[in-house]
Amino acid sequence: MSFVDLYSNSEHRTNLAHFAAIATLAAVDGSINAPELAIIDRFA
């Protein structure tokens, strides 16, 4: 496994964690409204 493979895997995990944090924040009030869904769809 090359160094580049290790870096891209770590970067992917970081991006996934950031997306999960955005989705969690959007759902914190119990429901995801249309503007929040638009942002989530943009990053998905």
C-alpha positions in Angstrom: 0.0 0.0 0.0 1.4 3.4 -1.0 1.5 6.5 1.1 -1.0 8.1 -1.3 -3.5 5.3 -0.6 -3.2 5.9 3.1 -3.8 9.6 2.7 -6.8 9.3 0.4 -8.4 6.8 2.8 -8.0 9.2 5.8 -9.3 12.1 3.7 -12.4 10.1 2.8 -13.1 9.2 6.5 -12.7 12.9 7.4 -15.1 13.9 4.7 -17.6 11.3 5.8 -17.3 12.4 9.4 -18.0 16.0 8.4 -21.0 15.0 6.4 -22.4 13.0 9.4 -21.9 16.1 11.6 -23.8 18.3 9.2 -26.7 15.8 9.0 -26.7 15.4 12.8 -26.9 19.1 13.3 -29.7 19.4 10.8 -31.7 16.7 12.6 -31.1 18.0 16.2 -34.5 19.7 16.4 -36.3 16.5 15.5 -36.9 17.1 11.7 -35.0 18.2 8.7 -36.6 21.1 6.9 -36.4 22.0 3.2 -33.4 24.4 3.4 -31.4 21.9 5.6 -32.2 19.1 3.2 -31.0 21.2 0.3 -27.7 21.6 2.0 -27.4 17.9 2.8 -28.3 17.0 -0.8 -25.7 19.4 -2.1 -22.9 17.7 -0.1 -24.2 14.1 -0.7 
